[in-house]
Amino acid sequence: MTPPSVPRTVLLAVMVGHFMAAFAALGMPPFFALILEQSLNSEAHHLVGWFYVVPIAFAALSSPWWGRLADRYGKKKLLIRAQLGLAASFLLAGFATDIWVFFAALALQGLLGGTFAASNAYLATIASGSTLSDGMSALQWSARAALVVAPLTLGLALQAAESSPIEMYRWLALLPLAALALALWLPTGNAAHEMSVVHKAVELVEAKPRQVFALQFTFVFATVVTFPYFVPYVQQRFVGLSTGIAGLLFGLPHAVYLLAALPLTRWLAHRRRTVILAAAFAALALCLVGQALSGSLGALIGWRVVMGLAMTAGFIALHRLIAGAVHCSSAGRAFGWFESSSKWGAVAAGLSAGFVAQTFGLGTPFFLGAAMVACAAAYLTLATRHRLRPSS
């Protein structure tokens, strides 16, 4: 995927660093209830949802600011800063003795982290166009891999450990520190490449950055809105379904992404990005409704596979849209807002899911997500060329 000017070892180092940072950030939230009960001696289970949202909300607030600093002081320096910030927040969480210190640690995780945006901004200093979008897809692959692997690995580790569950954060702080060591090894982007990216970007633009941010918000909202209540919903719909099987069904779309990302990236390489995204949104709307109405476990599995394919195509299209619209000189700010729109989509999805599920039933989030992406698909399909392209 990468041209000779971008060594594969560099992309691999960025991927591994991002995976190590995402491992703890994505792997520990499923065990927040366990931490509340066994480490913080609290039975306030309603706080689990708030703990899940806290780092996301603070990341949404801080990402654009860190992006501007990256443009000013250098993308590599801010990538190192992000890894160091994560390590510090994990250490604080690992030594938390009450709810408020743990809350502060999660807030700092959001404020000081931002490794996905920082990694993408760094890639923009050494890659452009399709190579940059392929790099973004590779980082998304590492995030999905962490989402699949981390909960299982940490669950087994916590089951075997005799210490307090919250102490796991102390060990996990070593991962972003190892990623920091990798970041120190990375080469620094050069000014000549940055100028070449500016000129190439003009030819690749297919949508304005703000349009991409709005589409990213919608995409993340539709995929995340079903997360909080998926397991209880399928266990309610299919009586006797074990928690383990429900967890496997939850992770199935992410596993599909891991298998389909590379072949789909190649197959969709020369197709128009907005057309791909419209098709992905339409497929996502269809499979969300299909899951809500599934009458058999086999049908549900089929729709989860379709969801994984739609998610994969959607990520590929979004990455190529933002890669085509970004200039390297302002890549930090662009990817900061790209990450922020993603986080706000997740926050809105979590809050909306809680409201509609309690008011109308556990299956309602599926229909809410479907309605969002159906509207976006209609917009992308009906919008004229003039509305999608920035005016010259």
KEDREN-225311 format. One line per 2 residues: number of its first residue (from 0); their letters; for each residue x, y, z of C-alpha. Coordinates in nm, 4 decimals. Example, Ala and Ser with C-alpha at 12.3 -4.5 7.8 and 13.67 -1.06 7.14 Angstrom:
BEGIN
0> as> 1.2300:-0.4500:0.7800  1.3670:-0.1060:0.7140
This chain:
BEGIN
0> mt> 0.0000:0.0000:0.0000  0.2826:0.2392:0.0760
2> pp> 0.5205:0.3837:-0.1826  0.8965:0.3445:-0.1515
4> sv> 0.9255:0.6856:0.0156  0.7199:0.5575:0.3103
6> pr> 0.8877:0.2515:0.4659  0.6486:-0.0168:0.5811
8> tv> 0.8415:-0.0379:0.9068  0.7352:0.3192:0.9869
10> ll> 0.3668:0.2451:0.9243  0.3977:-0.0756:1.1259
12> av> 0.5551:0.1139:1.4172  0.2699:0.3675:1.4164
14> mv> 0.0127:0.0839:1.4038  0.1743:-0.1079:1.6892
16> gh> 0.2016:0.2077:1.8986  -0.1649:0.2874:1.8422
18> fm> -0.2678:-0.0716:1.9209  -0.0829:-0.0627:2.2535
20> aa> -0.2459:0.2689:2.3464  -0.5926:0.1482:2.2431
22> fa> -0.5550:-0.1851:2.4227  -0.6121:-0.0388:2.7693
24> al> -0.8410:0.2465:2.6646  -1.0814:0.0083:2.4860
26> gm> -1.0262:-0.3032:2.6946  -1.0973:-0.1780:3.0477
28> pp> -1.4448:-0.0136:3.0143  -1.6280:-0.3522:3.0099
30> ff> -1.4895:-0.4087:3.3601  -1.5904:-0.0741:3.5127
32> al> -1.8696:-0.2419:3.7108  -1.6153:-0.4859:3.8553
34> il> -1.3852:-0.1963:3.9480  -1.6715:-0.0137:4.1192
36> eq> -1.7669:-0.3145:4.3301  -1.4318:-0.4687:4.4172
38> sl> -1.1871:-0.1756:4.4047  -1.3893:0.1349:4.4890
40> ns> -1.6421:-0.0354:4.7199  -1.9371:0.1262:4.5471
42> ea> -2.2729:-0.0145:4.4398  -2.3571:0.2871:4.2243
44> hh> -2.3860:0.0854:3.9039  -2.5424:0.3783:3.7202
46> lv> -2.1978:0.5395:3.7212  -2.0683:0.2795:3.4767
48> gw> -2.2360:0.4594:3.1878  -2.0938:0.7932:3.3001
50> fy> -1.7451:0.6477:3.3369  -1.7733:0.5195:2.9797
52> vv> -1.8682:0.8633:2.8455  -1.6203:1.0747:3.0477
54> pi> -1.2972:1.0053:2.8515  -1.4830:1.0262:2.5204
56> af> -1.6374:1.3644:2.6037  -1.3092:1.5133:2.7239
58> aa> -1.1310:1.3792:2.4141  -1.3941:1.5475:2.1975
60> ls> -1.3233:1.8774:2.3719  -0.9445:1.8551:2.3637
62> sp> -0.8706:1.6978:2.0228  -0.9014:2.0178:1.8124
64> ww> -0.6786:2.2059:2.0576  -0.4084:1.9382:2.0528
66> gr> -0.4368:1.9341:1.6733  -0.3581:2.3052:1.6499
68> la> -0.0562:2.2554:1.8768  0.0601:1.9701:1.6515
70> dr> 0.0529:2.2018:1.3506  0.2530:2.4587:1.5451
72> yg> 0.5108:2.2449:1.7243  0.5279:1.9283:1.5149
74> kk> 0.3175:1.6159:1.4734  0.5803:1.3763:1.6089
76> kl> 0.6186:1.5771:1.9299  0.2436:1.5753:1.9901
78> li> 0.2260:1.2010:1.9207  0.4879:1.1495:2.1938
80> ra> 0.2886:1.3810:2.4201  -0.0300:1.1786:2.3628
82> ql> 0.1383:0.8520:2.4616  0.2901:1.0105:2.7711
84> gl> -0.0478:1.1584:2.8675  -0.2145:0.8184:2.8435
86> aa> 0.0525:0.6580:3.0604  0.0059:0.9257:3.3277
88> sf> -0.3730:0.8880:3.3302  -0.3492:0.5070:3.3528
90> ll> -0.1115:0.5354:3.6478  -0.3500:0.7707:3.8270
92> ag> -0.6380:0.5293:3.7628  -0.4298:0.2402:3.8922
94> fa> -0.3771:0.4136:4.2258  -0.7311:0.5544:4.2612
96> td> -0.8905:0.4824:4.5983  -1.2298:0.6455:4.5459
98> iw> -1.4772:0.7269:4.2712  -1.3652:1.0876:4.2269
100> vf> -0.9987:1.0058:4.1706  -1.1008:0.7405:3.9174
102> fa> -1.3292:0.9958:3.7509  -1.0369:1.2414:3.7319
104> al> -0.8131:0.9737:3.5807  -1.0693:0.8997:3.3088
106> al> -1.1074:1.2720:3.2401  -0.7303:1.3042:3.2047
108> qg> -0.7308:1.0034:2.9724  -0.9597:1.2002:2.7415
110> ll> -0.7798:1.5327:2.7844  -0.4238:1.4052:2.7499
112> gg> -0.4749:1.1149:2.5091  -0.5852:1.1509:2.1483
114> tf> -0.3416:0.8977:2.0030  -0.5612:0.8214:1.6995
116> aa> -0.5713:1.1836:1.5836  -0.2030:1.2321:1.6688
118> sn> -0.1055:0.9175:1.4763  -0.3069:1.0236:1.1711
120> ay> -0.1583:1.3726:1.1798  0.1901:1.2225:1.1951
122> la> 0.1150:0.9979:0.8970  0.0166:1.3104:0.7014
124> ti> 0.3784:1.4294:0.7305  0.5112:1.1222:0.5477
126> as> 0.2199:1.0176:0.3237  -0.0552:1.1715:0.1113
128> gs> -0.3617:1.0842:-0.0952  -0.4459:0.7146:-0.1170
130> tl> -0.1357:0.6228:0.0837  -0.2539:0.8406:0.3708
132> sd> -0.6064:0.6977:0.3595  -0.4630:0.3447:0.3556
134> gm> -0.2577:0.4377:0.6624  -0.5714:0.5626:0.8356
136> sa> -0.7449:0.2342:0.7530  -0.4463:0.0510:0.9015
138> lq> -0.4821:0.2516:1.2239  -0.8537:0.1742:1.2297
140> ws> -0.7583:-0.1921:1.1889  -0.5331:-0.1706:1.4955
142> ar> -0.8162:-0.0075:1.6946  -1.0619:-0.2816:1.5935
144> aa> -0.8038:-0.5468:1.6776  -0.7671:-0.3951:2.0240
146> lv> -1.1458:-0.3874:2.0626  -1.1636:-0.7597:1.9842
148> va> -0.8530:-0.8800:2.1695  -0.8335:-0.6534:2.4760
150> pl> -1.1610:-0.7428:2.6566  -1.0899:-1.1158:2.6270
152> tl> -0.7250:-1.0852:2.7335  -0.7941:-0.8488:3.0215
154> gl> -1.0918:-1.0564:3.1317  -0.8726:-1.3643:3.1624
156> al> -0.6006:-1.1623:3.3384  -0.8459:-1.0180:3.5897
158> qa> -0.9936:-1.3604:3.6521  -0.6493:-1.5025:3.7298
160> ae> -0.5257:-1.2038:3.9330  -0.5610:-1.2000:4.3103
162> ss> -0.5152:-0.8237:4.3416  -0.7711:-0.5450:4.3093
164> pi> -0.9013:-0.5085:3.9494  -0.8136:-0.1390:3.9341
166> em> -0.4456:-0.2231:3.9816  -0.4458:-0.3614:3.6270
168> yr> -0.4170:0.0005:3.5099  -0.0693:0.0186:3.6678
170> wl> 0.0544:-0.2558:3.4377  -0.1330:-0.1195:3.1389
172> al> 0.0503:0.2135:3.1778  0.3565:0.0319:3.0436
174> lp> 0.1902:-0.0055:2.7021  0.1717:0.3656:2.6082
176> la> 0.5261:0.4035:2.7473  0.6396:0.1322:2.5053
178> al> 0.4482:0.3118:2.2287  0.6284:0.6320:2.3293
180> al> 0.9617:0.4547:2.2763  0.8468:0.3567:1.9267
182> al> 0.7390:0.7148:1.8548  1.0844:0.8429:1.9528
184> wl> 1.2317:0.6154:1.6850  1.0024:0.7488:1.4084
186> pt> 1.1497:0.9844:1.1480  1.0360:1.3470:1.1354
188> gn> 0.8291:1.4584:0.8348  0.9985:1.6947:0.5924
190> aa> 0.8844:2.0287:0.4561  0.9251:1.9212:0.0933
192> he> 0.6706:1.6440:0.1413  0.4298:1.8798:0.3155
194> ms> 0.4310:2.1140:0.0156  0.3707:1.8220:-0.2213
196> vv> 0.0704:1.7153:-0.0122  -0.0792:2.0641:-0.0342
198> hk> -0.0695:2.0543:-0.4139  -0.1958:1.6965:-0.4380
200> av> -0.4834:1.7595:-0.1998  -0.6405:2.0131:-0.4358
202> el> -0.6893:1.7403:-0.6960  -0.8276:1.4836:-0.4499
204> ve> -1.0924:1.6920:-0.2745  -1.4398:1.5390:-0.3047
206> ak> -1.6055:1.6943:0.0017  -1.5410:1.9818:0.2376
208> pr> -1.3817:1.8963:0.5742  -1.6914:2.0112:0.7637
210> qv> -1.9072:1.7799:0.5540  -1.6733:1.4909:0.6308
212> fa> -1.6902:1.5740:1.0032  -2.0715:1.5699:0.9930
214> lq> -2.0749:1.2398:0.8050  -1.8251:1.0956:1.0532
216> ft> -2.0478:1.2052:1.3428  -2.3483:1.0333:1.1832
218> fv> -2.1543:0.7158:1.1057  -2.0155:0.6801:1.4571
220> fa> -2.3528:0.7611:1.6129  -2.5264:0.4871:1.4136
222> tv> -2.2658:0.2230:1.4959  -2.2207:0.3090:1.8642
224> vt> -2.5859:0.3707:1.9580  -2.6487:-0.0059:1.9760
226> fp> -2.3388:-0.0818:2.1877  -2.4698:-0.0214:2.5443
228> yf> -2.7784:-0.2411:2.5170  -2.6841:-0.4958:2.2512
230> vp> -2.6058:-0.7816:2.4928  -2.9193:-0.7420:2.7107
232> yv> -3.1332:-0.6964:2.3979  -3.0221:-1.0200:2.2289
234> qq> -3.0503:-1.2100:2.5589  -3.4029:-1.0760:2.5974
236> rf> -3.4935:-1.1660:2.2392  -3.3304:-1.5105:2.2430
238> vg> -3.4047:-1.6575:2.5838  -3.1279:-1.8814:2.7160
240> ls> -2.8521:-1.7201:2.5080  -2.5342:-1.7176:2.7168
242> tg> -2.3418:-1.4016:2.7904  -2.0398:-1.5465:2.6115
244> ia> -2.2302:-1.5996:2.2858  -2.3855:-1.2542:2.3173
246> gl> -2.0341:-1.1112:2.3563  -1.9167:-1.2950:2.0452
248> lf> -2.2118:-1.1533:1.8503  -2.1222:-0.8070:1.9788
250> gl> -1.7653:-0.8390:1.8506  -1.8569:-1.0030:1.5178
252> ph> -1.8723:-0.6810:1.3057  -1.5306:-0.5777:1.4379
254> av> -1.3876:-0.9194:1.3506  -1.5331:-0.8804:0.9989
256> yl> -1.3495:-0.5482:0.9710  -1.0205:-0.7176:1.0565
258> la> -1.0743:-0.9729:0.7775  -1.2293:-0.7455:0.5141
260> al> -1.0364:-0.4176:0.5487  -0.7460:-0.5033:0.3172
262> pl> -0.9382:-0.6718:0.0309  -1.2142:-0.4091:0.0382
264> tr> -0.9567:-0.1280:0.0382  -0.8069:-0.2674:-0.2815
266> wl> -1.1446:-0.3394:-0.4446  -1.2816:0.0087:-0.3725
268> ah> -0.9564:0.1894:-0.4605  -1.0798:0.3534:-0.7823
270> rr> -1.4451:0.4094:-0.6962  -1.5927:0.7447:-0.5989
272> rt> -1.5775:0.7972:-0.2258  -1.9191:0.9582:-0.1803
274> vi> -2.0850:0.6752:-0.3730  -1.9117:0.4174:-0.1511
276> la> -2.0188:0.6055:0.1617  -2.3811:0.6367:0.0445
278> aa> -2.3942:0.2616:-0.0213  -2.2333:0.1872:0.3155
280> fa> -2.4834:0.4096:0.4966  -2.7770:0.2464:0.3167
282> al> -2.6472:-0.1023:0.3990  -2.5899:-0.0022:0.7603
284> al> -2.9465:0.1299:0.7909  -3.0840:-0.1927:0.6426
286> cl> -2.8835:-0.4237:0.8684  -2.9676:-0.2254:1.1840
288> vg> -3.3390:-0.2692:1.1115  -3.2732:-0.6324:1.0208
290> qa> -3.1051:-0.6971:1.3559  -3.3923:-0.5368:1.5455
292> ls> -3.6446:-0.7584:1.3656  -3.4412:-1.0811:1.3477
294> gs> -3.6540:-1.3815:1.4288  -3.3700:-1.6324:1.4470
296> lg> -3.0127:-1.6439:1.5693  -2.8924:-1.7287:1.2182
298> al> -3.0557:-1.4164:1.0760  -2.8988:-1.2036:1.3481
300> ig> -2.5542:-1.3457:1.2695  -2.6061:-1.2688:0.9014
302> wr> -2.7037:-0.9101:0.9724  -2.4027:-0.8668:1.2046
304> vv> -2.1755:-0.9797:0.9199  -2.3407:-0.7295:0.6852
306> mg> -2.2926:-0.4616:0.9498  -1.9219:-0.5431:0.9618
308> la> -1.8914:-0.5075:0.5834  -2.0877:-0.1807:0.5860
310> mt> -1.8682:-0.0453:0.8675  -1.5553:-0.1405:0.6752
312> ag> -1.6683:0.0302:0.3549  -1.7810:0.3353:0.5528
314> fi> -1.4453:0.3736:0.7265  -1.2575:0.3345:0.3974
316> al> -1.4680:0.6040:0.2291  -1.4444:0.8453:0.5228
318> hr> -1.0682:0.8023:0.5452  -1.0275:0.8772:0.1759
320> li> -1.2539:1.1786:0.1952  -1.0583:1.3348:0.4813
322> ag> -0.7228:1.2363:0.3273  -0.8259:1.4142:0.0095
324> av> -0.9362:1.7287:0.1911  -0.6503:1.7690:0.4395
326> hc> -0.3353:1.9763:0.3892  -0.0282:1.8552:0.5741
328> ss> 0.0441:2.2009:0.7154  -0.2933:2.1925:0.8940
330> ag> -0.3238:1.8141:0.9329  -0.3166:1.8318:1.3121
332> ra> -0.6180:2.0607:1.3277  -0.8056:1.8635:1.0588
334> fg> -0.7525:1.5274:1.2252  -0.8241:1.6834:1.5651
336> wf> -1.1684:1.7880:1.4437  -1.2118:1.4531:1.2674
338> es> -1.1455:1.2752:1.5970  -1.3621:1.5243:1.7864
340> ss> -1.6600:1.4632:1.5560  -1.6158:1.0910:1.6138
342> kw> -1.6093:1.1316:1.9925  -1.9126:1.3625:1.9965
344> ga> -2.0956:1.1042:1.7862  -2.0146:0.8395:2.0465
346> va> -2.1229:1.0663:2.3342  -2.4501:1.1533:2.1626
348> ag> -2.5078:0.7851:2.0834  -2.4518:0.6766:2.4431
350> ls> -2.6832:0.9394:2.5881  -2.9515:0.8820:2.3226
352> ag> -2.9362:0.5047:2.3651  -2.9972:0.5370:2.7381
354> fv> -3.2989:0.7615:2.6856  -3.4753:0.5714:2.4044
356> aq> -3.4013:0.2261:2.5492  -3.5534:0.3142:2.8858
358> tf> -3.8467:0.4949:2.7276  -3.9363:0.2772:2.4301
360> gl> -3.7520:-0.0535:2.4748  -3.4119:-0.2130:2.4218
362> gt> -3.4583:-0.2515:2.0457  -3.5206:0.1184:1.9823
364> pf> -3.1515:0.2197:1.9457  -3.1321:0.0034:1.6311
366> fl> -3.4118:0.2040:1.4665  -3.2640:0.5349:1.5830
368> ga> -2.9262:0.4509:1.4288  -3.0941:0.3306:1.1091
370> am> -3.2876:0.6566:1.0753  -2.9676:0.8623:1.1121
372> va> -2.7694:0.6809:0.8433  -3.0713:0.6512:0.6123
374> ca> -3.0980:1.0308:0.6108  -2.7239:1.0601:0.5437
376> aa> -2.7473:0.8064:0.2601  -3.0327:1.0040:0.1050
378> yl> -2.8313:1.3261:0.1325  -2.5253:1.1729:-0.0336
380> tl> -2.7377:1.0197:-0.3088  -2.9391:1.3325:-0.3884
382> at> -2.6794:1.6032:-0.3300  -2.5567:1.7668:-0.6476
384> rh> -2.1940:1.7841:-0.7535  -2.1955:2.1562:-0.6684
386> rl> -2.3094:2.0931:-0.3114  -2.0455:1.8280:-0.2477
388> rp> -1.7491:2.0087:-0.3993  -1.6023:2.3214:-0.2478
390> ss> -1.6427:2.6223:-0.4707  -1.3319:2.7247:-0.6579
